[in-house]
Amino acid sequence: MGIPVLLSAADSVLVIVDVQTKLTAVMAEATSMCTRAVVLLEAAQRLAIPVLVTEQFPQGLGRTERVILAKLPEFTPIFDKTAFSCCAARGFSEALQASGRKQIVLVGVEAHICVLQTALELLSVGYQVQVVEDAVCSRNANHKLYALKRLSQQGVEITNYESVLFEWLRDAAHLEFKALSRMLR
């Protein structure tokens, strides 16, 4: 077991993995996953947390869902990729390194493929990785379940979107507390 770590808004990066139209169209949890990803995205904006987005073979799998695109901060990089790990996307690792932050919060699809490979690769190069269990999904619920178990066994933290939000805030006296807690209703 590693040392327990709370997320810090000052040290986090939100990574949105392959939330694309043709992928989400075949996933039962896609709507709730997108809703939770949007809450984290809005929180990231309010708390000055960088956001990175990837798209797996967008020519075939479509672009990022409009609900996500509509909330992205201006100049958010979107990295096209064919490899399953985001780390293989041209410029992705450099963007993470340039942020100077070490805590990576992952949301997206599919939990057992791109999210899993990205999380394990980021962990192997020294990042603290948290996968948001209620903001990731797979076509098959068992695939997600066993991916989360495997990730946990390998040292990736499994969390949920409310925990992330409140760890970023840390205190009800935070100036953004009221605005962000309203998003949970």
N, C-alpha and C positions, 0 to 999 in steps of 0.2 A: 504494500500500500504506500502510495506517495503521501506527501504532506497535504492535508486538506487546504483547498484554495477557494476563496470567494472571488467571484468575478469583480472586476473594477472597470468602471466606464472609461477610465483614463488609460487602461491597458488592453481593452478589447477591440476586436474587429469582428463584425458580423459578415459571414459568408453565406450567400444564398446560392445553393447548388442546383442548377438545372431544373428550375420550376418553369417548365415549358409546356406549351399548349397540348401537344400530342402526347406528352407523358402524363400530365395531370388528367387528361380525358379518360384514362383507363384505371384511375385509382380512386377507390371508394372514399378515402380520407382526404382527398385533394382540397375540398372546399374548406374544411376546418384547418388543414395545414396552412393554406394560403392566408386565412384570416389571422392565424397566430404569427405567421411570418411578417405580415403587414404591421401587426402591433409592435413586434420587435424592430422592424424597419423604422417606424415612426418614432419609437423610443430612441433608436440609434441617432436619428437626425436631431432630436431635441437635446441629446447628451453629447453631441459631437463625436460619435463613434463612427469610424470609417466603415464603409460597406463595399464589398466586392461581390460580383455576380458572375456566374459561369453559365454557359449554354453548351450542352452536348450536341454536336452535329446539328446546328440550327436549321440547315437546309432541309434536313429530313424530319426533325422533331419539333420544328416551329420555334418561335421566339419565346422569351420570358412572358409569363402571364401578364396581361394588361394591368391587373390590380397591383401587381408588384412594380411594373414599369412606372405606373402613375405616381408612386410614392418614392421612387428613387431620388436621392439628392442629385442636383445637377453635377455633371462630370463624373458620375459613378462609373468606374470601368466595368465593362462586360467582356469577359474573356471567352472566346470560342474555343472549343476543344474537341478532340476525338478520343483522347485517352480518358480513362474513367476517373483517375485522380485529378483534382483541380490543379495539383502541383505541376502537372505536365503541360498545362496551358501556357502558351507563350506570354510572359510578362507577369503571371500570377504570383509566383514566388518572390519576384523582385518587388511587386507592389506590397506584399505582406512585409517583407524586410524593410522597405522604405517607411512603412507606418511606424516602425520602432516599437510595436506592441507585440506581446507574447501570448495573449489569451484569444483563442479563436472560438467563436460561437457558430456552429454549423446548423443550418436548416436546409431542407430541400428533399430531392428525390435522386435516385432510389436509395433507401437506407442501406440496403445490403450490397450496393454496387458503388456508385460514385461517392456517396457520403462516407461509407465505410473506408474505401481506399484512400480518400482524402484525409480523413481523420487519422488513420494509422500512419500515413506518410508524414503528416504534420507533427504528430507525436514523436516520430522517429528522429526528427530534426530539431527537437527541443521546444516545440510550442506546447502550451497547456490547452488541451482541446476539450470542448464541451459540445455534445450533440443534444439538441433539443428534441426530446422524444415525441412531444406532441406537435412538433413542426417539421417532422420528417415522415415520409411514407414510402411504401413499396406496393407494387401491384398485389402481392400476396402478404397477408398479415403475418404469417409465420416467418417469412423472409425478414421482415422488419424486426420481429421479436428476437430471432436468433442473431441478427446483426447487432442489435443493442446488447445482447448478452456477450457476444464476442468482443465488442468494443470495450465494454466494462471490464472484462477479464484482461484486456490488453493495457488498461490504464487510462482509457478515455472516460471522462466524466459524463454520465447520462443525467440530464436535467430536464426541466420543463420551462415553458415560456414565462410563466409567472415568477418562478425562482430567478430566472435571468433578469427580468425586469426589476425585481426588488433588490437583487444583489447590485445591479447597476446604480440604483437609487441609494441604498444603504440606510436611509433615514427618512421618516415621515416629514421631517423638517426641510427636506430637499426642495428647492424651488420648483422642480418639475413633478413633485409627487402627486399633486391633485390632478394635473392634466394627464399624467400617465396612468394613474390608477383608474381614472374614468374610462380608459380604453378597455378595461377588463369587464365592464358591465355589459 
